[in-house]
Amino acid sequence: MRRIDGLVLLLVTVKSMFDKILFGALILQFASTVPEAKASTCEQSSSEEPGKCAQSKCDVVIGGSQYCSQCSKAGEAPVNGVCTAELDGNNCATKICTQCAQGYFLHKGGCYKIGGEVGSLICADTSSPGVRATAGVCEDCKSGYFKNPEAAANADSCISCGDQAGFTITGGSGNTYKGVQNCATCQPPERANPGSSQQKEAMCESCVDGFFGSNNCNQQCTDPCAACKTTATACTKCKPGPSNTKEYFKVTNLVEKTGECIAQDACTDTYFPTTDKAGTKVCVTCNDETNGGIKDCKTCISKDSVGIVKELTLTCSTCKTDTNKPNVVGSQCFVCPNNDSTKDCGKCSADNLCEECSGGKVLTPTKLCLEDCSGLPGYFMDTEAKQCVSCSKDCKECTGKATQCTACSPGRMLVYDKEGAYPYGTCVDQCVVAEGTVPGTCGTCGAKIGGTAYCSKCNVAAEVPVNGVCETNNARNAPCAEADNAGGCNRCADGYFLFERGCYKTDKQPGMQVCSDATGSNGLCKTCANGLPADNGNCFAQKCHPSCKTCSTAGDASKCKVCADGYYRETAGGTDGECKPCSQGKPGCTLCKHSDAGFTCLSTDPFNGDGDDTKPVDPPSSNESSLSTGAIAGISVAVIVVVGGLVSFLCWWFICRGKA
């Protein structure tokens, strides 16, 4: 225990020493990188005061700040723009500097350190002199300054492009080199002849904000331009708000890079307002990716996000080429399919499939744009979403909403809402035989329609099966014209047809699956749902060919009027014709339709081997496992390893330790 305590104490001591060494190193590092002091303000004095500038001599402007050109106290001179007695080898007398030493350069009565914080605003040289360096001279001047053609240790090296007074060479040529009023960037003038006392002016390249001119900068820009070029209204920068509402710069001349200043709400359509990396408010094209635009976007909409920190949200409305369309969220442009049933696609997803249709068309589950959802059993047209949406699992077919069933799957029957007031209802379990004489219960479920059992004999003698469900046969508007008083009907009223002792309507489920017309036929079916005439009320004696949904002749494939699901016909509906398999129109197609626009495949067989599985598939239920096979296998292996290790340890403990 003592050995452990000693080790812990040693570690704590070493850590403490390391922390102190690290802290000391950081202090030294900080001290060695303290930047050169920079005067934020230039203090003046009318008397001799240490560290202060002579009256009216804070007249050197560098980087927007004022610096001193002559000090107030004898023995001091401006070094890096600040009055000091530490002259560092520079030749300074009469409160100014007249010649600078190695590593400094002369500017406006002061010596400035090459590579220093203030000196670097004028001179581009590094602190280490190059091979062509001259003592006391800056070799390369920063933008906004030009190199004095006669630069020397006792002459200013760099002269401001806007300095109209310039610098005159004393004790030599007497030449003067100067800038141009309101000039921002320039090229140096040629060197004047020695001893000629000539004045040479720099060649201005650009003006300071607010001015322009071809050879000089004596013309002023007009509001709201903060800077302009070639003309007073050809802006290159805009004045900021809030006094100026037109603060967004919009380029209109790509060659000159000039434009206009507009308000934020005027920057629309093919442009959007934003702030560039320099913090300037600009109005740029929707496809300007540098400033947050969307590639290939033509028109867009920008909105400020709601929250504490407002951010610009941009959505693309249209793309630059007709073949490209934005996705639903408007974040990208993609190549859209533009043929057959996808020519009306308005928005596309990354996988080159249609996401939203235009022109009033609706989107199918197979990403087609169609007039409606007809031909897609199990789907309804959602007019708000403009899509064909799957019915609920309870419904075989539906309308308006996923739960508003119009047909049920085998084994389920439809109960209409509001006692038949609406053309839809709810799917419930099929007929179930019950004992006793409870009203509404069935004694025999002998009627079979579409794979669902319906009642054929009611338990209550005064009731009859109406649309497959036991009801009281009221005298007024009674569905049954002649009841058998034994829970069934012998003859139905006009508009109903008799089937398995029950009366059924031709415009309600399940009767519409059997008969389409029962008027004027003494309560029997006249025309069957398949289009064939009933045989003394019987619709099960004759059937159409399997390719026909309705036909004019039983069993004849060439006499189809309407095709069954999975088939199509090229001739107009209502006349006799042959229905072809959808796979004949497109290999692997299992569901299709044909119109004036031509053949359209609505779904393809997922097992056709071409990898184009676009058949609607129900999503997995919420209680199904979301783990992949690999994940399950990995978890199983991990469990086996853990259990195996635990068993091995227990064996060792009880056996080996037992022997010990």
C-alpha positions in Angstrom: 0.0 0.0 0.0 2.9 2.4 0.8 4.5 1.6 -2.5 1.2 2.5 -4.3 0.8 5.7 -2.3 4.4 6.8 -3.1 3.8 6.1 -6.8 0.6 8.2 -6.8 2.5 11.1 -5.0 5.3 10.9 -7.6 2.8 11.1 -10.5 1.1 14.1 -8.9 4.4 15.9 -8.4 5.5 15.3 -12.0 2.2 16.5 -13.3 2.4 19.7 -11.2 6.0 20.4 -12.5 4.9 19.7 -16.1 1.9 22.2 -15.7 4.3 24.9 -14.4 6.8 24.4 -17.3 4.0 24.4 -19.8 2.5 27.6 -18.3 5.9 29.3 -18.4 6.5 28.3 -22.0 3.1 29.8 -22.9 4.1 33.1 -21.2 7.4 33.2 -23.1 5.6 32.4 -26.3 3.1 35.2 -25.7 5.8 37.7 -24.8 7.8 36.8 -28.0 4.7 37.4 -30.2 3.4 40.6 -28.7 2.6 42.8 -31.7 4.3 46.1 -32.3 2.3 48.8 -30.5 0.0 50.7 -32.8 -1.3 54.2 -32.0 -5.0 54.3 -32.2 -5.0 58.1 -31.9 -2.4 60.7 -32.4 -2.0 63.0 -29.4 -0.9 66.6 -30.1 0.6 69.3 -27.8 1.4 73.0 -28.2 4.2 72.6 -25.7 7.1 70.1 -25.4 5.6 67.0 -24.0 7.1 63.5 -24.2 5.5 61.1 -26.6 3.2 63.8 -28.1 3.0 65.2 -31.6 3.5 68.9 -32.4 0.4 70.9 -33.0 -1.3 70.2 -36.3 1.3 67.5 -37.2 -1.0 64.4 -36.8 -1.3 64.7 -40.6 -0.1 61.3 -41.8 -2.9 59.0 -42.6 -2.1 55.3 -42.9 -4.7 52.6 -43.1 -7.4 55.0 -41.9 -5.5 56.0 -38.8 -3.6 59.3 -38.0 0.1 59.3 -37.3 2.7 61.9 -36.4 5.0 63.7 -38.9 6.8 65.9 -36.3 7.1 65.6 -32.5 6.7 68.3 -29.9 9.7 67.5 -27.7 13.3 67.9 -28.7 15.2 64.6 -28.8 12.2 62.7 -30.0 11.1 61.9 -33.5 8.3 59.8 -35.2 9.3 56.1 -35.4 6.4 54.0 -36.7 4.3 57.1 -36.4 4.8 57.5 -32.7 7.0 60.1 -30.9 9.9 58.3 -29.1 13.5 58.9 -28.0 14.4 55.3 -29.0 15.5 56.1 -32.5 17.1 52.7 -33.2 19.9 54.1 -35.3 17.8 56.3 -37.5 19.0 59.8 -38.3 16.5 62.1 -36.7 16.9 65.7 -35.6 14.8 68.8 -35.2 11.9 66.5 -34.1 11.7 64.7 -37.5 13.7 62.0 -39.3 15.7 62.8 -42.4 17.4 59.4 -43.0 16.5 55.9 -42.0 18.8 53.0 -41.1 18.8 49.4 -42.3 15.4 47.7 -41.7 13.5 51.1 -41.8 12.2 53.4 -44.6 11.5 57.1 -44.6 7.8 58.3 -44.9 6.4 61.8 -44.2 9.1 62.8 -41.6 9.2 59.5 -39.8 11.0 56.1 -40.0 8.9 53.0 -40.3 10.0 49.5 -39.6 10.0 47.1 -42.6 7.7 44.2 -41.6 6.3 46.2 -38.7 2.6 46.6 -38.0 2.3 50.1 -39.4 5.2 49.9 -41.9 3.5 46.8 -43.5 0.5 49.0 -44.4 2.8 50.9 -46.8 5.7 48.6 -47.6 5.3 45.0 -48.9 8.9 44.0 -48.0 9.5 41.4 -45.3 11.5 42.1 -42.2 14.5 40.1 -43.6 16.0 42.2 -46.4 16.3 40.6 -49.8 19.4 40.5 -52.1 18.4 43.7 -53.8 17.6 45.5 -50.6 19.0 49.0 -50.0 19.6 50.2 -46.5 16.8 52.6 -45.5 14.7 51.9 -48.6 11.5 50.0 -49.2 11.7 48.0 -52.4 8.1 47.1 -53.0 5.2 49.4 -52.1 1.7 48.2 -51.1 -1.3 48.8 -53.3 -2.4 52.4 -52.9 1.2 53.6 -53.0 3.8 54.0 -55.7 7.5 53.6 -55.6 9.5 56.9 -55.6 11.7 56.6 -58.8 14.5 58.3 -56.7 13.9 56.4 -53.5 16.8 56.6 -51.0 17.5 56.4 -47.3 17.0 60.1 -47.1 14.0 60.2 -49.4 10.4 58.8 -49.1 10.3 55.3 -50.6 6.5 55.1 -51.1 4.1 57.9 -52.0 0.3 57.6 -51.7 -1.5 57.5 -55.0 -3.8 60.3 -53.7 -1.0 62.5 -52.3 -1.1 65.7 -54.4 1.8 67.3 -52.6 4.0 64.3 -53.0 7.7 64.3 -52.2 10.4 66.6 -53.5 14.0 65.4 -53.7 16.2 67.8 -51.7 19.9 68.4 -52.1 19.8 66.7 -55.5 17.6 66.8 -58.6 14.9 68.9 -57.0 12.3 66.7 -58.8 8.8 66.2 -57.3 6.9 63.0 -57.5 3.2 63.1 -56.5 -0.1 61.3 -56.7 -3.5 62.3 -58.2 -6.4 63.7 -56.2 -8.9 61.0 -55.1 -6.8 58.3 -56.6 -6.9 54.8 -54.9 -4.4 52.7 -57.0 -1.8 53.8 -59.5 1.4 53.2 -61.4 4.6 55.2 -60.7 5.6 58.0 -63.0 8.8 57.8 -65.1 12.0 59.1 -63.4 12.6 62.8 -64.2 15.9 64.0 -65.6 18.5 64.8 -62.9 18.6 68.4 -61.7 15.6 69.4 -63.8 13.2 70.1 -60.9 10.4 68.5 -62.8 7.0 67.4 -61.4 6.0 63.9 -62.2 2.5 62.6 -61.5 1.5 59.0 -61.0 -0.8 57.3 -63.6 -4.1 56.6 -61.7 -5.8 53.2 -62.2 -8.8 53.5 -59.9 -10.4 56.2 -57.8 -11.4 56.2 -54.1 -15.0 55.5 -53.3 -17.3 58.3 -54.6 -15.2 59.5 -57.5 -14.4 58.5 -61.1 -12.6 59.8 -64.2 -10.6 58.6 -67.2 -7.4 60.5 -66.6 -8.2 61.9 -63.1 -10.7 61.3 -60.3 -12.4 64.7 -60.3 -16.0 63.6 -61.1 -18.3 62.5 -58.3 -20.6 59.5 -58.2 -24.4 60.0 -57.8 -26.5 58.5 -55.0 -26.9 55.7 -54.1 -23.5 54.7 -55.5 -20.7 54.6 -53.0 -18.3 53.9 -55.8 -18.6 54.1 -59.6 -16.7 53.7 -62.8 -16.9 55.3 -66.3 -20.1 57.2 -65.5 -21.7 58.7 -62.3 -24.4 56.0 -62.3 -22.3 53.0 -63.2 -22.0 51.7 -59.6 -19.3 49.3 -58.3 -20.4 49.7 -54.7 -23.5 50.9 -52.9 -24.0 53.2 -49.9 -25.0 51.2 -46.7 -28.3 51.6 -44.9 -30.3 52.5 -43.0 -30.5 56.0 -44.6 -30.1 54.3 -48.0 -32.7 51.7 -48.8 -31.1 50.7 -52.1 -28.0 49.1 -50.6 -27.8 45.9 -52.7 -25.3 45.9 -55.6 -26.5 44.2 -58.8 -24.0 43.8 -61.7 -25.5 44.7 -65.1 -22.2 45.0 -67.1 -20.2 41.8 -66.7 -17.2 43.3 -68.7 -16.9 46.5 -66.7 -18.2 44.8 -63.5 -20.5 47.8 -63.0 -24.2 47.8 -62.1 -26.9 49.5 -60.1 -28.0 49.8 -56.5 -31.4 48.4 -55.7 -33.7 47.6 -52.7 -33.8 44.1 -51.3 -37.4 43.5 -52.4 -36.5 44.5 -56.0 -33.9 41.7 -56.1 -36.2 38.9 -57.4 -36.9 36.5 -60.2 -33.5 35.5 -61.6 -31.7 37.2 -58.8 -31.6 36.9 -55.0 -30.3 39.2 -52.2 -27.4 38.1 -50.0 -24.2 39.2 -48.3 -20.9 38.1 -49.9 -17.8 37.0 -48.1 -16.5 40.6 -47.8 -19.7 41.6 -46.0 -21.1 43.5 -48.9 -24.8 43.3 -49.7 -25.2 42.1 -53.3 -28.0 41.0 -55.6 -26.7 38.0 -57.5 -28.0 35.5 -60.0 -29.8 32.4 -58.7 -27.0 30.1 -60.0 -24.1 32.1 -58.3 -22.7 29.2 -56.3 -20.0 31.5 -54.8 -22.6 33.5 -53.0 -24.9 30.6 -52.0 -26.8 30.2 -55.3 -27.9 26.9 -56.7 -26.1 25.3 -59.7 -28.1 25.6 -63.0 -30.9 27.5 -61.3 -32.7 30.2 -63.4 -35.4 31.6 -61.1 -35.5 31.4 -57.3 -37.2 32.6 -54.2 -35.3 33.8 -51.1 -36.7 34.0 -47.5 -35.2 34.9 -44.2 -35.6 32.0 -41.8 -37.5 32.6 -38.6 -35.5 32.5 -35.4 -33.0 34.4 -33.2 -30.3 34.2 -36.0 -31.9 35.0 -39.3 -30.4 33.0 -42.2 -31.2 33.2 -45.9 -33.1 30.2 -47.3 -33.1 29.9 -51.1 -35.4 27.7 -53.2 -35.0 27.2 -56.9 -38.2 27.6 -59.0 -37.0 26.8 -62.5 -33.7 25.6 -64.0 -31.7 27.2 -66.8 -32.4 24.4 -69.3 -35.8 22.8 -70.2 -34.4 19.3 -69.5 -33.5 20.2 -66.0 -36.1 20.6 -63.2 -35.7 21.5 -59.5 -36.5 18.9 -56.8 -39.5 19.4 -54.5 -37.5 21.3 -51.8 -35.9 23.5 -54.5 -32.3 22.7 -53.3 -30.9 21.4 -56.6 -31.6 21.1 -60.4 -31.6 17.6 -61.9 -32.1 16.2 -65.4 -35.8 15.3 -65.7 -37.3 12.6 -67.9 -39.1 14.5 -70.6 -40.9 11.9 -72.7 -44.3 10.1 -72.9 -46.0 10.2 -69.5 -43.2 12.3 -67.9 -43.3 15.2 -70.2 -45.4 17.1 -67.7 -43.0 16.6 -64.9 -42.5 19.8 -62.9 -39.9 18.7 -60.3 -37.4 15.9 -60.3 -35.4 14.1 -57.6 -31.7 13.1 -57.6 -32.4 9.7 -59.0 -33.8 11.2 -62.2 -37.4 10.4 -61.3 -40.3 12.8 -61.3 -41.3 14.2 -57.9 -44.1 16.6 -58.8 -46.2 17.1 -61.9 -47.3 20.3 -63.7 -50.2 21.3 -65.8 -52.8 19.8 -63.5 -51.4 16.3 -63.8 -51.1 13.9 -60.9 -48.0 11.8 -59.9 -48.4 8.1 -59.8 -46.4 5.7 -57.5 -44.3 4.8 -60.5 -43.4 8.5 -61.0 -45.6 9.2 -64.0 -47.7 12.3 -64.7 -51.2 11.4 -65.7 -54.7 13.0 -65.9 -56.0 10.9 -63.0 -55.5 7.7 -61.1 -57.8 5.5 -63.1 -56.2 2.2 -64.0 -54.4 2.0 -60.6 -56.5 -0.2 -58.4 -55.9 0.5 -54.7 -55.0 4.1 -55.2 -57.0 7.4 -55.0 -56.3 10.9 -56.4 -55.2 13.3 -53.6 -56.2 16.6 -55.2 -54.2 18.6 -52.7 -51.0 16.7 -53.0 -51.6 16.1 -56.7 -50.6 12.4 -56.3 -52.1 9.0 -56.5 -52.0 7.8 -52.9 -52.4 4.2 -51.7 -55.7 3.3 -50.0 -55.6 2.0 -46.4 -55.0 -1.8 -45.9 -58.7 -2.2 -45.1 -59.8 -0.9 -48.5 -59.4 -2.6 -51.9 -60.4 0.7 -53.5 -61.2 4.1 -52.1 -62.0 7.7 -53.0 -61.1 11.1 -51.5 -59.2 9.7 -48.5 -57.3 6.5 -47.9 -59.9 5.3 -45.3 -63.0 6.1 -47.5 -63.5 2.7 -49.0 -65.5 2.0 -52.1 -64.5 -1.7 -52.4 -63.1 -4.3 -49.9 -60.7 -7.2 -50.2 -62.0 -10.8 -50.2 -63.3 -11.7 -46.8 -64.4 -8.1 -46.0 -67.6 -6.3 -46.8 -68.4 -2.6 -47.2 -70.7 -0.8 -44.8 -71.7 2.6 -46.2 -71.4 5.7 -44.1 -74.6 7.6 -43.1 -76.8 4.7 -44.2 -75.7 5.0 -47.8 -75.8 8.8 -48.0 -72.1 8.8 -49.1 -70.6 6.6 -51.9 -68.0 5.2 -49.5 -67.8 3.5 -46.2 -65.8 1.1 -44.0 -64.7 -2.4 -44.6 -65.8 -4.9 -41.9 -65.6 -8.7 -41.5 -67.8 -10.8 -43.9 -71.0 -12.5 -42.9 -70.9 -14.7 -39.7 -73.6 -17.2 -38.8 -75.3 -16.4 -35.5 -77.7 -18.4 -33.3 -81.1 -17.1 -32.0 -83.4 -14.5 -33.3 -81.5 -11.3 -32.6 -82.4 -8.6 -35.2 -79.8 -8.0 -37.9 -78.1 -11.4 -37.4 -77.8 -14.0 -40.1 -78.6 -17.7 -40.1 -77.0 -18.7 -43.4 -74.1 -17.0 -45.2 -74.7 -18.6 -48.6 -74.2 -15.6 -51.0 -70.6 -15.4 -52.4 -69.6 -12.3 -54.3 -66.0 -11.4 -55.0 -64.6 -13.8 -52.4 -66.7 -12.5 -49.6 -69.6 -14.2 -47.9 -73.0 -12.4 -47.6 -76.2 -13.4 -45.8 -78.8 -15.5 -47.7 -81.2 -16.2 -44.7 -81.9 -13.9 -41.8 -82.6 -15.2 -38.3 -85.6 -12.9 -37.9 -88.4 -14.1 -40.2 -89.6 -10.5 -41.0 -86.1 -9.4 -42.2 -84.6 -10.0 -45.6 -80.9 -9.7 -46.8 -80.5 -6.2 -48.5 -77.1 -5.8 -50.1 -76.0 -8.8 -48.1 -77.1 -7.5 -44.7 -80.3 -8.3 -42.8 -82.8 -5.5 -42.6 -86.5 -5.0 -41.8 -88.4 -5.0 -45.1 -90.5 -1.8 -44.5 -93.7 -1.5 -46.5 -92.7 1.9 -47.9 -89.9 1.7 -50.6 -89.3 -2.0 -49.6 -86.4 -3.6 -51.4 -88.2 -6.9 -51.4 -91.5 -6.9 -53.3 -92.4 -10.4 -52.1 -90.9 -11.7 -48.9 -90.9 -15.5 -48.0 -91.5 -14.6 -44.3 -88.7 -17.0 -43.5 -85.8 -14.6 -43.5 -85.5 -14.3 -47.3 -87.1 -12.8 -50.4 -88.8 -14.3 -53.4 -89.0 -11.2 -55.6 -87.2 -7.8 -55.5 -88.6 -4.4 -56.2 -87.7 -2.6 -59.4 -84.1 -1.3 -59.4 -83.0 -4.3 -57.2 -82.1 -7.8 -58.4 -82.6 -11.1 -56.6 -79.6 -13.2 -55.7 -79.5 -16.0 -53.1 -82.8 -14.9 -51.5 -81.5 -11.3 -51.0 -82.1 -8.0 -52.9 -79.1 -6.0 -54.2 -78.7 -2.5 -55.7 -76.7 -2.2 -58.9 -75.0 1.0 -57.8 -73.9 -0.3 -54.4 -71.5 -2.9 -53.2 -71.5 -5.8 -53.5 -74.3 -5.8 -56.2 -72.4 -3.7 -58.6 -69.8 -6.5 -58.9 -72.7 -8.8 -60.3 -75.2 -6.6 -62.1 -75.2 -3.3 -63.9 -78.9 -2.9 -64.8 -82.0 -4.3 -63.1 -84.7 -1.8 -64.2 -87.9 -3.1 -65.7 -87.0 -6.7 -65.2 -89.4 -7.8 -62.4 -86.7 -7.7 -59.7 -84.2 -9.7 -61.7 -80.8 -8.7 -63.2 -81.1 -7.6 -66.8 -77.5 -6.8 -67.8 -74.6 -8.3 -65.9 -71.5 -6.3 -64.7 -69.4 -8.0 -67.4 -71.7 -6.5 -70.1 -73.4 -9.7 -71.0 -77.2 -10.2 -70.8 -78.4 -12.1 -67.7 -79.8 -15.6 -68.2 -83.2 -15.2 -66.4 -81.5 -13.1 -63.8 -78.4 -15.3 -63.6 -75.0 -13.6 -64.2 -72.8 -16.6 -63.4 -73.7 -18.8 -66.4 -71.7 -16.8 -69.0 -68.2 -15.2 -68.6 -66.1 -13.0 -70.7 -62.6 -14.0 -71.9 -60.1 -13.5 -69.1 -58.6 -10.6 -71.0 -61.9 -8.7 -70.9 -63.5 -6.8 -68.0 -66.7 -6.3 -70.1 -67.5 -7.9 -73.5 -70.3 -8.4 -76.0 -69.7 -12.2 -76.5 -68.9 -14.7 -73.8 -65.4 -16.3 -74.0 -64.4 -14.4 -77.2 -61.1 -12.6 -76.8 -61.9 -10.3 -79.8 -65.1 -9.1 -78.3 -63.8 -7.1 -75.4 -65.3 -3.7 -74.7 -63.2 -2.8 -71.6 -60.0 -4.7 -70.7 -59.2 -6.5 -67.5 -56.4 -5.3 -65.3 -53.1 -6.2 -66.9 -54.4 -5.8 -70.5 -54.9 -2.9 -72.9 -56.5 -2.3 -76.3 -55.3 0.1 -79.0 -58.8 0.8 -80.4 -61.3 3.1 -78.7 -63.3 1.7 -75.8 -67.0 0.9 -76.2 -66.5 -1.1 -79.4 -65.5 -4.7 -79.8 -61.8 -5.3 -79.8 -58.9 -7.5 -78.6 -57.1 -6.8 -75.3 -53.4 -7.4 -75.3 -51.2 -8.2 -72.3 -49.4 -5.2 -70.9 -46.1 -7.0 -71.3 -46.7 -6.8 -75.1 -46.6 -3.0 -74.9 -43.5 -3.1 -72.7 -41.6 -6.2 -71.6 -42.3 -6.9 -67.9 -45.2 -4.5 -67.7 -48.0 -5.8 -65.4 -50.4 -2.9 -65.3 -51.0 -0.4 -68.1 -53.4 1.9 -70.0 -53.9 3.1 -73.5 -55.2 6.5 -74.5 -54.9 9.1 -77.3 -51.4 9.8 -75.9 -50.4 6.2 -76.5 -49.4 3.3 -74.3 -48.5 3.9 -70.7 -47.0 1.3 -68.4 -48.3 1.9 -64.9 -46.3 -0.9 -63.1 -43.7 -3.4 -64.1 -43.2 -6.9 -62.8 -40.6 -6.9 -60.1 -39.3 -10.3 -61.2 -38.7 -9.5 -64.9 -35.0 -9.4 -64.4 -34.3 -6.0 -65.8 -33.9 -4.3 -62.4 -36.6 -1.8 -63.2 -38.9 -2.5 -60.2 -41.4 0.3 -60.1 -44.4 -1.7 -59.0 -46.1 0.0 -56.0 -44.9 -1.7 -52.8 -46.4 -1.2 -49.3 -43.9 0.2 -46.8 -42.9 -2.2 -44.0 -45.1 -2.1 -40.9 -44.0 -0.3 -37.8 -43.6 -3.5 -35.8 -41.3 -5.1 -38.3 -37.6 -5.2 -37.4 -35.5 -2.5 -39.0 -32.3 -4.4 -38.4 -30.5 -5.8 -41.4 -29.4 -9.4 -41.7 -25.8 -8.3 -41.2 -26.6 -6.4 -38.1 -28.6 -9.3 -36.6 -25.7 -11.7 -37.4 -23.2 -9.3 -35.8 -25.3 -9.0 -32.6 -25.6 -12.8 -32.5 -21.9 -13.3 -32.8 -21.2 -10.8 -30.1 -23.7 -12.5 -27.7 -22.1 -15.9 -28.4 -18.6 -14.5 -27.6 -19.8 -12.9 -24.4 -21.6 -16.0 -23.2 -18.7 -18.2 -24.2 -16.3 -16.0 -22.3 -18.5 -16.0 -19.2 -18.8 -19.8 -19.3 -15.1 -20.3 -19.7 -14.4 -18.0 -16.7 -16.9 -19.9 -14.5 -15.4 -23.2 -15.5 -11.9 -22.0 -14.6 -13.1 -20.5 -11.3 -14.9 -23.6 -10.1 -12.5 -26.3 -11.5 -9.0 -24.7 -11.3 -9.6 -22.7 -8.1 -11.3 -25.8 -6.6 -8.1 -27.8 -7.2 -6.0 -25.0 -5.7 
